[in-house]
Every structure is written in C-alpha cells, then in structure tokens.
Amino acid sequence: MARGRNTPRPPHTRADLLVTLLRKRAAAHNAGAEDLEALLRDQIRWALPIVREPVAAND
C-alpha cells in the first residue's frame, strides 16, 4: 500500500489511445462532468488520424 497505485502502461497504438479516451469520455458523460467530457472530446479529435486527399496534378 505504501507504493500507491500501479501506473497504467501507455497505449501502444493510436487505436488503443482512442479506446482509452472514448471510455474516459463515456464515464465523464455518465458522471455529468461536462468540463472533463469537453476536454476529452478535444483530446479525441487530436488523436484521430488525419487522412488527406491526394492533390490532383494540373496537366
């Protein structure tokens, strides 16, 4: 007990990170923690992959 809590391992992939953030956001929503839920939404947006459309070459 003197050592405190175990520190969770960092997520290995972006998908693992998203799963963790989505679970935390759902818990914040269920608890009515609007500020925390908004913060987590921002983190989820940041963690989403960015897919860029290929630029068309001008012929």
C-alpha positions as CSV (number, residue, x, y, z in Angstrom):
1,M,0.0,0.0,0.0
2,A,2.9,2.3,0.5
3,R,3.7,2.1,-3.2
4,G,0.4,3.6,-4.2
5,R,-1.5,2.7,-7.4
6,N,0.0,0.9,-10.3
7,T,0.8,3.2,-13.1
8,P,-1.1,2.1,-16.3
9,R,1.0,1.3,-19.3
10,P,0.9,3.9,-22.1
11,P,-1.2,2.8,-25.1
12,H,0.9,1.0,-27.8
13,T,-1.1,2.3,-30.8
14,R,-3.3,5.2,-31.7
15,A,-6.3,2.8,-31.7
16,D,-5.5,1.9,-28.1
17,L,-5.3,5.5,-27.2
18,L,-8.7,6.3,-28.8
19,V,-10.3,3.4,-26.9
20,T,-9.0,4.7,-23.6
21,L,-10.1,8.3,-24.4
22,L,-13.6,7.1,-25.5
23,R,-14.1,5.1,-22.3
24,K,-13.0,8.0,-20.2
25,R,-15.3,10.4,-22.1
26,A,-18.2,8.0,-21.6
27,A,-17.5,7.8,-17.9
28,A,-17.3,11.6,-17.7
29,H,-20.6,11.9,-19.6
30,N,-22.3,9.4,-17.2
31,A,-21.0,11.3,-14.2
32,G,-22.2,14.6,-15.6
33,A,-18.7,16.1,-15.7
34,E,-19.3,18.4,-18.7
35,D,-15.9,20.2,-18.4
36,L,-14.0,16.9,-18.3
37,E,-16.1,15.5,-21.2
38,A,-15.3,18.6,-23.3
39,L,-11.6,18.2,-22.6
40,L,-11.6,14.6,-23.5
41,R,-13.5,15.4,-26.8
42,D,-10.7,17.7,-27.7
43,Q,-8.1,15.0,-27.0
44,I,-10.1,12.5,-29.0
45,R,-10.1,14.9,-32.0
46,W,-6.4,15.3,-31.6
47,A,-5.8,11.6,-31.5
48,L,-7.8,10.8,-34.6
49,P,-5.8,10.0,-37.7
50,I,-5.7,12.7,-40.4
51,V,-6.4,11.4,-43.9
52,R,-5.5,13.9,-46.6
53,E,-6.9,13.7,-50.1
54,P,-4.3,13.4,-52.7
55,V,-3.6,16.7,-54.6
56,A,-4.6,16.4,-58.2
57,A,-1.8,17.3,-60.6
58,N,-2.5,20.1,-63.1
59,D,-1.9,18.8,-66.6
